[in-house]
Amino acid sequence: MKTILGRKVGMTQIFSEEGALIPVTVVEAEPNTVIRIKTVETDGYEAAQIGFEDLKERRANKPTKGHFARWNAPLKKHLTEIRLDGNEHYEPGQLITVADFEAGKKVDVIGISKGKGTQGNIKRHGHHRGPMTHGSKHKRLAGALAAGTYPSRVFKGNAGPGRMGRETVTIQNLELIKVVPERNALLIKGAIPGKKGGLVRVRYAIKGRE
């Protein structure tokens, strides 16, 4: 599956040839380098490991240096894998650029959503609030967490207050409006997960491919 790592720059708008205004998110994706190839014989499955953004040698620990030295590859900050099917072929050292993508295709964008800190159960899970009158002191608090004498404990996974956001989110079937190779930029219709400058992974859509 054709994939590239990049960073979210922000949102803007462009006009189509028909004059329609299209809201787009700009993703800056510098050339990704293929670090190694995994095969069924050695790893049990076929995949290509790709790296994004150069890493200074003084910032790399020994295991990281050893991994890249083993495959004779430059140090990279971020690594990900592309599962390969029989139609795709990559070589170590090969560059993956935005020019490999075609405008008009559908893409999936994977990123880390914005963190929202600790939130209550109403905002986090959409629970109903308690009564606001007749002396009620139960307005935005969580309701009963355990019933009676059984199970006398709170089940795992119970919806309650806690940390919200900063989760891996995939937005599917977004349209790739324009590719700008000279700026290493992809213009994707609509919003994508994460904050400005956040790391995102763009791939051709798995569902609804044309």
VONU-387854 format. One record per residue: residue number from 0; residue in three letters; z, x, y of N, C-alpha, C in turn. Coordinates in Angstrom, 1 decimal, decimal comma. Last residue first. Layout:
N
(NUM "ala" (Z X Y) (Z X Y) (Z X Y));
...
//
This chain:
210
(209 "glu" (-6,1 -10,8 3,8) (-7,5 -11,4 4,0) (-8,4 -10,7 3,1));
(208 "arg" (-3,0 -11,6 2,4) (-4,0 -10,6 2,8) (-5,3 -11,3 2,8));
(207 "gly" (-0,7 -13,1 1,8) (-1,6 -13,6 2,7) (-2,6 -12,6 3,2));
(206 "lys" (1,6 -10,4 1,3) (1,3 -11,8 1,1) (0,2 -12,2 2,2));
(205 "ile" (1,7 -7,8 2,2) (1,6 -8,0 0,8) (1,2 -9,5 0,5));
(204 "ala" (0,0 -6,3 4,9) (0,8 -7,4 4,4) (0,6 -7,5 2,9));
(203 "tyr" (0,3 -2,8 5,4) (-0,6 -3,9 5,3) (0,2 -5,0 4,5));
(202 "arg" (3,1 -1,8 7,4) (2,3 -1,7 6,2) (1,4 -2,9 6,2));
(201 "val" (5,4 0,1 9,2) (4,3 -0,8 9,3) (3,4 -0,7 8,0));
(200 "arg" (8,7 0,5 10,0) (7,7 0,8 9,0) (6,7 -0,3 9,0));
(199 "val" (10,5 1,9 12,8) (10,0 0,8 12,0) (8,9 1,3 11,0));
(198 "leu" (13,3 2,9 14,7) (12,3 3,3 13,7) (11,8 2,0 12,9));
(197 "gly" (13,5 2,1 18,2) (14,0 2,0 16,8) (12,9 2,4 15,9));
(196 "gly" (12,7 2,0 20,8) (12,9 3,3 20,2) (13,4 3,3 18,8));
(195 "lys" (14,3 -1,0 21,4) (13,3 -0,1 21,8) (13,7 1,3 21,3));
(194 "lys" (15,6 -2,5 18,3) (15,7 -2,2 19,7) (14,5 -1,2 20,1));
(193 "gly" (14,4 -4,9 15,8) (15,0 -3,6 16,3) (15,0 -3,5 17,8));
(192 "pro" (11,4 -6,4 14,5) (12,8 -6,2 14,5) (13,2 -4,9 15,3));
(191 "ile" (8,9 -7,8 16,8) (9,3 -7,1 15,6) (10,8 -6,8 15,7));
(190 "ala" (6,9 -10,4 18,2) (8,0 -9,6 18,2) (8,3 -9,0 16,8));
(189 "gly" (3,2 -10,5 18,6) (4,5 -11,1 18,4) (5,6 -10,0 18,5));
(188 "lys" (0,8 -8,4 17,3) (1,1 -9,6 17,9) (2,5 -10,1 17,6));
(187 "ile" (0,8 -5,0 17,9) (1,0 -6,0 16,9) (1,4 -7,3 17,6));
(186 "leu" (-0,9 -2,1 18,3) (-0,5 -3,3 19,1) (-0,4 -4,5 18,1));
(185 "leu" (-0,1 1,3 17,8) (-0,6 0,0 17,2) (0,0 -1,1 18,0));
(184 "ala" (-1,0 4,6 18,8) (-0,4 3,3 19,1) (-1,0 2,2 18,3));
(183 "asn" (-1,9 7,2 19,6) (-1,1 7,0 18,3) (-0,4 5,6 18,4));
(182 "arg" (-3,6 7,3 21,6) (-2,2 7,2 22,0) (-1,3 7,0 20,8));
(181 "glu" (-6,0 7,4 20,3) (-5,7 8,5 21,2) (-4,3 8,5 21,7));
(180 "pro" (-6,1 5,0 18,8) (-5,9 6,3 18,1) (-5,5 7,4 19,1));
(179 "val" (-5,0 2,0 18,9) (-5,3 3,0 20,0) (-5,1 4,4 19,4));
(178 "val" (-5,8 -1,1 17,7) (-5,4 0,3 17,3) (-5,9 1,2 18,4));
(177 "lys" (-4,7 -4,5 18,0) (-5,5 -3,4 18,5) (-4,9 -2,1 18,0));
(176 "ile" (-3,4 -6,5 16,4) (-4,4 -6,9 17,4) (-5,3 -5,7 17,8));
(175 "leu" (-2,4 -7,4 13,5) (-2,7 -6,2 14,1) (-3,8 -6,4 15,1));
(174 "glu" (-0,3 -10,2 13,0) (-1,7 -9,7 13,2) (-1,7 -8,4 14,0));
(173 "leu" (2,1 -10,4 10,4) (1,8 -10,3 11,8) (0,4 -9,8 12,0));
(172 "asn" (3,2 -10,9 7,8) (2,0 -11,5 8,2) (1,8 -11,5 9,7));
(171 "gln" (6,8 -10,7 8,2) (5,6 -10,7 7,4) (4,4 -11,3 8,2));
(170 "ile" (9,4 -8,7 8,9) (8,6 -9,7 9,5) (7,3 -9,7 8,8));
(169 "thr" (12,5 -7,8 7,5) (11,0 -7,7 7,3) (10,4 -8,9 8,0));
(168 "val" (15,4 -5,9 8,3) (14,6 -7,2 8,4) (13,2 -6,9 8,2));
(167 "thr" (18,5 -4,6 7,6) (17,1 -4,4 7,4) (16,4 -5,8 7,4));
(166 "glu" (20,8 -5,1 10,3) (20,4 -5,3 8,9) (18,9 -5,0 8,8));
(165 "arg" (22,3 -5,5 12,7) (22,1 -4,2 12,2) (21,8 -4,3 10,7));
(164 "gly" (24,4 -8,5 12,6) (23,2 -7,7 13,0) (23,2 -6,4 12,3));
(163 "met" (27,9 -8,6 12,7) (26,7 -9,3 12,7) (25,5 -8,4 13,2));
(162 "arg" (31,0 -8,4 11,0) (30,0 -7,7 11,7) (28,6 -8,5 11,6));
(161 "gly" (32,8 -11,6 11,1) (32,6 -10,2 10,7) (31,5 -9,6 11,5));
(160 "pro" (34,0 -14,7 9,7) (33,7 -13,8 10,8) (33,5 -12,4 10,3));
(159 "gly" (32,4 -16,0 6,7) (33,5 -15,9 7,7) (33,1 -15,0 8,8));
(158 "ala" (31,6 -17,1 3,5) (31,1 -16,9 4,9) (32,2 -17,0 5,9));
(157 "asn" (32,4 -15,1 0,7) (32,7 -16,3 1,5) (32,3 -16,1 3,0));
(156 "gly" (32,1 -13,0 -1,0) (30,9 -13,6 -0,3) (31,1 -14,8 0,5));
(155 "lys" (34,6 -13,8 -3,3) (33,7 -12,8 -2,7) (32,5 -13,5 -2,1));
(154 "phe" (37,0 -16,3 -2,6) (35,9 -15,8 -3,4) (35,1 -14,8 -2,6));
(153 "val" (40,4 -15,9 -2,1) (39,2 -16,2 -1,5) (38,0 -15,5 -2,3));
(152 "arg" (42,9 -17,6 -4,2) (42,3 -16,4 -3,6) (41,0 -16,8 -2,9));
(151 "ser" (43,6 -19,7 -5,7) (44,7 -19,0 -5,0) (44,2 -17,6 -4,5));
(150 "pro" (41,6 -21,3 -6,6) (41,8 -20,1 -7,4) (42,9 -19,2 -6,7));
(149 "tyr" (44,4 -23,4 -7,0) (43,3 -22,6 -7,7) (42,1 -22,5 -6,8));
(148 "thr" (46,0 -24,7 -5,3) (46,6 -23,6 -6,1) (45,6 -22,8 -6,9));
(147 "gly" (43,9 -25,3 -2,5) (45,1 -25,6 -3,3) (45,6 -24,4 -4,1));
(146 "ala" (41,2 -23,3 -1,9) (41,6 -24,7 -2,1) (42,8 -24,7 -3,0));
(145 "ala" (40,6 -21,1 0,8) (40,9 -21,3 -0,6) (41,5 -22,6 -0,8));
(144 "leu" (39,9 -21,5 3,5) (39,2 -20,4 2,7) (39,5 -20,5 1,2));
(143 "ala" (39,4 -23,9 5,9) (40,2 -23,5 4,7) (39,3 -22,5 3,9));
(142 "gly" (37,6 -22,6 8,7) (38,4 -23,7 8,0) (39,1 -23,1 6,8));
(141 "ala" (37,9 -20,4 11,6) (37,4 -20,7 10,3) (38,2 -21,8 9,6));
(140 "leu" (38,0 -21,8 15,0) (38,5 -21,0 13,9) (37,8 -21,3 12,6));
(139 "arg" (37,5 -23,2 17,2) (36,4 -22,3 16,7) (36,9 -21,4 15,6));
(138 "lys" (39,6 -25,2 16,9) (38,4 -25,5 17,6) (37,2 -24,5 17,1));
(137 "his" (42,5 -26,3 16,4) (41,5 -25,8 15,5) (40,1 -26,1 16,0));
(136 "lys" (44,3 -27,7 17,7) (44,3 -26,3 18,0) (43,3 -25,6 17,1));
(135 "ser" (44,2 -31,0 19,1) (43,7 -30,1 18,0) (43,8 -28,6 18,5));
(134 "gly" (45,0 -33,0 20,7) (45,9 -31,9 20,4) (45,5 -30,9 19,4));
(133 "his" (42,8 -34,8 20,9) (44,0 -35,2 20,2) (44,9 -34,0 19,8));
(132 "thr" (39,8 -32,7 20,7) (40,7 -33,6 21,4) (41,9 -33,9 20,5));
(131 "met" (37,9 -31,3 19,4) (38,2 -30,8 20,7) (39,4 -31,6 21,3));
(130 "pro" (37,7 -30,4 15,9) (37,8 -31,4 16,9) (38,3 -30,8 18,2));
(129 "gly" (35,8 -27,3 15,2) (36,8 -28,3 14,9) (36,8 -29,3 16,0));
(128 "arg" (32,3 -26,6 14,7) (33,6 -26,3 15,3) (34,5 -27,5 14,9));
(127 "his" (30,3 -25,6 11,9) (30,7 -26,6 12,9) (32,0 -26,2 13,4));
(126 "his" (28,5 -22,4 11,5) (29,5 -23,4 11,1) (29,8 -24,4 12,2));
(125 "gly" (26,7 -20,3 11,8) (26,3 -21,6 12,2) (27,3 -22,7 11,7));
(124 "his" (27,4 -17,7 11,2) (26,9 -18,5 10,1) (26,5 -20,0 10,5));
(123 "arg" (28,0 -16,5 13,7) (27,5 -15,7 12,6) (26,8 -16,6 11,5));
(122 "lys" (29,1 -18,5 15,3) (27,8 -17,8 15,8) (27,2 -17,1 14,6));
(121 "ile" (31,2 -19,3 13,7) (30,3 -20,2 14,2) (29,0 -19,6 14,6));
(120 "asn" (32,7 -17,0 12,9) (32,0 -17,7 11,9) (31,0 -18,7 12,5));
(119 "gly" (32,3 -14,4 15,4) (33,0 -15,5 14,7) (32,1 -16,2 13,7));
(118 "gln" (31,4 -10,9 15,2) (31,2 -12,3 15,7) (32,0 -13,3 14,9));
(117 "thr" (31,2 -7,6 16,2) (32,0 -8,6 15,4) (31,8 -10,0 16,0));
(116 "gly" (27,7 -6,6 17,0) (29,2 -6,5 16,9) (29,9 -7,5 16,0));
(115 "lys" (25,1 -6,8 16,8) (25,7 -7,7 17,7) (27,2 -7,7 17,6));
(114 "gly" (22,2 -4,6 16,5) (23,6 -4,9 16,2) (24,3 -5,8 17,2));
(113 "lys" (18,9 -5,6 15,8) (19,9 -5,2 16,8) (21,3 -5,5 16,3));
(112 "ser" (17,6 -4,6 12,6) (17,8 -5,5 13,7) (18,9 -5,0 14,6));
(111 "ile" (15,3 -2,2 11,5) (16,7 -2,5 11,6) (17,0 -3,4 12,8));
(110 "gly" (12,2 -3,2 9,9) (13,0 -2,4 10,9) (14,5 -2,9 10,8));
(109 "ile" (8,9 -3,6 9,0) (10,2 -3,5 8,5) (11,0 -2,7 9,5));
(108 "val" (6,1 -5,7 9,1) (6,9 -4,7 9,9) (8,4 -4,8 9,4));
(107 "asp" (3,0 -6,2 7,6) (4,4 -6,5 7,6) (5,1 -5,4 8,3));
(106 "val" (-0,2 -7,4 8,9) (0,7 -6,4 8,6) (2,2 -6,9 8,4));
(105 "lys" (-3,6 -8,3 8,7) (-2,2 -8,7 8,7) (-1,3 -7,6 8,2));
(104 "lys" (-6,3 -7,1 10,8) (-5,6 -7,2 9,5) (-4,2 -7,7 9,7));
(103 "gly" (-7,2 -6,5 13,4) (-7,5 -7,8 12,8) (-6,8 -8,1 11,5));
(102 "ala" (-7,9 -3,1 13,0) (-7,5 -4,2 13,8) (-8,0 -5,5 13,2));
(101 "glu" (-6,9 -1,0 10,4) (-8,0 -1,8 10,9) (-7,5 -3,0 11,7));
(100 "phe" (-5,7 2,4 10,0) (-5,5 0,9 10,0) (-6,6 0,2 10,8));
(99 "asp" (-6,2 5,0 10,4) (-6,4 4,5 9,0) (-6,2 3,0 8,9));
(98 "ala" (-5,4 5,6 12,9) (-6,8 5,3 12,7) (-7,1 4,8 11,3));
(97 "val" (-2,8 6,3 12,7) (-3,0 4,9 13,0) (-4,5 4,5 12,9));
(96 "thr" (-2,6 8,5 9,8) (-2,6 8,2 11,2) (-2,9 6,7 11,5));
(95 "ile" (-1,5 10,8 7,6) (-1,7 9,3 7,7) (-1,6 9,0 9,2));
(94 "leu" (-2,6 13,8 6,2) (-2,0 13,1 7,4) (-2,4 11,6 7,3));
(93 "gln" (-1,6 15,8 3,3) (-2,5 14,8 4,0) (-1,8 14,1 5,1));
(92 "gly" (0,3 17,2 2,0) (-0,2 17,7 3,2) (-1,2 16,8 4,0));
(91 "pro" (-0,8 16,1 -1,2) (0,2 16,7 -0,4) (-0,3 17,4 0,8));
(90 "glu" (-3,0 13,2 -1,2) (-2,8 14,6 -1,5) (-1,6 15,2 -0,7));
(89 "tyr" (-3,6 9,9 -2,6) (-3,1 10,8 -1,5) (-2,9 12,2 -2,1));
(88 "his" (-5,2 7,0 -3,3) (-5,1 8,4 -3,7) (-4,7 9,2 -2,5));
(87 "glu" (-5,5 3,7 -4,7) (-5,1 4,6 -3,6) (-4,9 6,0 -4,1));
(86 "asn" (-6,0 2,1 -6,8) (-7,1 2,3 -5,8) (-6,8 3,3 -4,7));
(85 "gly" (-3,8 1,7 -8,4) (-4,9 2,5 -9,0) (-6,0 2,8 -7,9));
(84 "asp" (-1,1 2,0 -6,1) (-1,8 1,3 -7,2) (-3,0 2,2 -7,5));
(83 "leu" (2,0 3,4 -5,1) (0,6 3,5 -5,2) (0,1 2,6 -6,3));
(82 "arg" (4,5 3,0 -2,6) (4,1 2,7 -4,0) (2,6 2,7 -4,1));
(81 "ile" (5,6 5,3 -0,5) (4,5 4,3 -0,6) (4,2 4,2 -2,1));
(80 "glu" (8,7 6,1 1,0) (7,8 6,2 -0,2) (6,8 5,0 -0,1));
(79 "thr" (10,0 8,2 3,6) (9,9 7,0 2,9) (8,8 7,1 1,8));
(78 "leu" (12,0 10,1 5,9) (11,2 10,0 4,7) (11,1 8,6 4,1));
(77 "his" (12,5 11,8 8,9) (12,5 10,6 8,2) (11,6 10,6 7,0));
(76 "lys" (12,2 14,5 9,9) (13,5 13,7 10,1) (13,6 12,5 9,1));
(75 "lys" (10,8 17,3 8,1) (10,7 16,0 8,8) (12,0 15,2 8,8));
(74 "leu" (9,4 20,5 7,8) (10,6 19,7 7,8) (10,3 18,4 8,6));
(73 "pro" (6,3 20,8 5,8) (7,1 21,0 7,1) (8,3 20,0 7,1));
(72 "ala" (6,2 21,9 2,4) (5,9 20,9 3,4) (6,8 21,2 4,7));
(71 "asn" (6,5 22,9 -0,3) (5,7 23,6 0,7) (5,3 22,7 1,9));
(70 "trp" (8,2 21,7 -2,0) (6,9 21,1 -1,9) (6,0 21,7 -0,8));
(69 "arg" (10,4 23,3 -1,6) (9,9 23,2 -2,9) (8,5 22,6 -2,9));
(68 "ala" (11,0 23,0 1,1) (10,4 24,3 0,7) (9,8 24,1 -0,7));
(67 "phe" (12,0 20,4 1,1) (10,7 20,6 1,8) (10,1 22,0 1,4));
(66 "his" (14,4 20,9 -0,3) (13,5 19,9 -0,8) (12,1 20,1 -0,2));
(65 "gly" (15,7 22,9 1,1) (15,2 23,2 -0,3) (14,2 22,2 -0,7));
(64 "lys" (16,4 21,6 3,5) (15,4 22,7 3,5) (14,9 23,0 2,1));
(63 "thr" (18,2 19,8 2,4) (17,0 19,3 3,0) (15,9 20,4 3,1));
(62 "pro" (20,2 21,5 1,3) (19,5 20,6 0,4) (18,2 20,1 1,1));
(61 "lys" (21,0 22,8 3,8) (20,4 23,5 2,8) (19,6 22,6 1,8));
(60 "asn" (20,1 20,8 6,8) (21,1 21,4 5,9) (20,3 22,1 4,7));
(59 "ala" (18,7 21,2 10,0) (18,5 20,8 8,6) (19,5 21,5 7,7));
(58 "arg" (18,7 22,1 12,5) (19,4 20,9 12,3) (19,3 20,4 10,8));
(57 "arg" (17,2 24,4 12,6) (18,7 24,6 12,8) (19,4 23,3 12,5));
(56 "glu" (14,6 23,4 12,4) (15,2 24,0 11,2) (16,7 24,2 11,3));
(55 "lys" (13,9 20,1 13,6) (14,2 21,5 13,8) (15,0 22,1 12,7));
(54 "leu" (11,4 18,0 12,3) (12,9 18,3 12,3) (13,1 19,8 12,6));
(53 "asp" (9,0 15,7 13,4) (9,4 17,0 13,0) (10,9 17,2 13,2));
(52 "glu" (8,2 12,5 12,1) (8,8 13,3 13,1) (9,3 14,6 12,6));
(51 "phe" (8,1 11,6 8,7) (7,8 11,3 10,1) (8,7 12,0 11,0));
(50 "gly" (6,6 11,8 5,4) (7,6 12,2 6,4) (7,1 11,9 7,8));
(49 "ile" (6,2 10,2 2,2) (5,7 10,6 3,5) (6,8 10,9 4,5));
(48 "gln" (5,4 10,2 -1,2) (6,5 10,4 -0,2) (6,0 10,9 1,1));
(47 "ala" (3,8 7,9 -3,2) (3,6 9,1 -2,3) (4,8 9,1 -1,3));
(46 "ala" (4,0 7,1 -6,7) (4,3 6,9 -5,3) (4,0 8,1 -4,5));
(45 "glu" (4,4 5,7 -9,8) (3,5 6,4 -8,9) (3,8 6,0 -7,5));
(44 "tyr" (7,0 6,5 -12,2) (6,2 5,6 -11,4) (5,4 6,4 -10,4));
(43 "gly" (8,3 8,5 -13,5) (8,3 7,2 -14,1) (7,6 6,1 -13,3));
(42 "asp" (8,2 11,1 -12,8) (9,2 10,3 -12,1) (9,2 8,9 -12,7));
(41 "thr" (6,2 12,4 -14,4) (7,4 13,2 -13,9) (8,5 12,3 -13,3));
(40 "glu" (4,4 10,5 -15,2) (4,8 11,5 -16,2) (6,1 12,2 -15,7));
(39 "val" (3,8 9,0 -13,0) (4,5 8,3 -14,1) (5,1 9,4 -15,0));
(38 "thr" (4,5 10,8 -10,0) (3,7 10,3 -11,0) (4,5 9,7 -12,1));
(37 "lys" (4,6 11,4 -6,5) (5,3 11,1 -7,7) (4,4 10,4 -8,7));
(36 "ile" (3,8 13,9 -4,2) (3,2 12,8 -5,0) (4,1 12,6 -6,2));
(35 "arg" (5,0 14,8 -0,9) (4,9 15,0 -2,4) (4,3 13,7 -3,0));
(34 "ile" (4,4 14,3 1,8) (5,2 15,5 1,4) (5,0 15,8 -0,1));
(33 "val" (2,1 13,5 4,2) (2,4 13,3 2,8) (3,1 14,5 2,3));
(32 "thr" (3,0 12,8 7,5) (2,6 13,8 6,5) (3,0 13,4 5,1));
(31 "asn" (1,8 10,8 10,2) (2,8 11,0 9,1) (2,2 12,0 8,1));
(30 "pro" (1,2 11,0 13,6) (0,7 11,2 12,2) (1,8 11,5 11,3));
(29 "glu" (3,2 8,6 15,4) (2,6 9,9 15,3) (2,1 10,1 13,8));
(28 "ala" (3,1 5,6 16,6) (3,2 6,2 15,2) (2,5 7,5 15,2));
(27 "glu" (4,5 3,2 18,5) (4,0 4,5 18,6) (4,2 5,2 17,2));
(26 "val" (3,8 -0,1 18,9) (4,5 0,8 18,0) (3,7 2,1 18,1));
(25 "val" (4,2 -2,8 21,1) (3,6 -1,5 20,9) (4,4 -0,7 20,0));
(24 "thr" (3,7 -6,2 20,6) (4,6 -5,2 20,5) (3,9 -3,9 20,3));
(23 "val" (2,2 -8,8 22,7) (2,1 -7,8 21,6) (3,3 -6,8 21,7));
(22 "pro" (0,8 -11,9 23,5) (2,0 -11,0 23,6) (2,0 -10,1 22,4));
(21 "ile" (-2,2 -12,6 25,0) (-1,6 -12,3 23,7) (-0,4 -11,4 23,9));
(20 "leu" (-4,2 -14,9 26,7) (-3,1 -14,0 26,8) (-2,4 -13,8 25,4));
(19 "ala" (-7,7 -15,2 26,5) (-6,4 -15,7 26,1) (-5,4 -14,6 26,2));
(18 "gly" (-10,3 -14,4 27,0) (-9,4 -14,6 28,2) (-8,0 -15,1 27,8));
(17 "glu" (-11,9 -13,7 25,0) (-12,0 -15,0 25,5) (-11,1 -15,4 26,6));
(16 "glu" (-11,0 -11,1 24,4) (-12,3 -11,3 25,1) (-12,6 -12,7 25,6));
(15 "ser" (-7,5 -11,3 25,4) (-8,6 -11,2 24,4) (-9,9 -11,3 25,2));
(14 "phe" (-5,1 -9,3 27,1) (-6,0 -10,4 27,1) (-7,1 -10,2 26,1));
(13 "ile" (-1,7 -8,5 26,4) (-3,1 -8,1 26,7) (-3,9 -9,4 26,7));
(12 "gln" (1,7 -7,5 27,2) (0,7 -8,5 26,9) (-0,7 -8,0 27,2));
(11 "thr" (4,5 -6,0 25,6) (3,7 -6,2 26,7) (2,7 -7,3 26,4));
(10 "met" (7,5 -4,4 24,4) (6,5 -5,5 24,4) (5,7 -5,5 25,7));
(9 "gly" (8,1 -1,2 22,9) (8,5 -2,4 23,6) (7,4 -3,4 23,6));
(8 "val" (8,1 0,8 20,9) (8,1 1,2 22,3) (8,6 0,0 23,2));
(7 "lys" (9,3 1,7 17,8) (9,1 0,5 18,7) (9,2 1,0 20,1));
(6 "arg" (7,8 4,2 15,9) (8,9 3,8 16,7) (8,4 2,6 17,6));
(5 "gly" (6,8 4,6 12,4) (6,6 4,7 13,9) (7,9 4,3 14,6));
(4 "leu" (5,1 5,2 9,4) (6,3 5,1 10,1) (6,1 5,3 11,6));
(3 "ile" (2,8 3,3 7,4) (3,0 4,4 8,4) (4,4 4,1 9,0));
(2 "thr" (0,8 2,5 4,5) (2,0 2,4 5,3) (2,1 3,5 6,3));
(1 "lys" (-1,0 0,8 2,1) (-1,1 1,6 3,3) (0,1 1,4 4,2));
(0 "met" (0,0 0,8 -1,2) (0,0 0,0 0,0) (0,0 0,9 1,2));
//
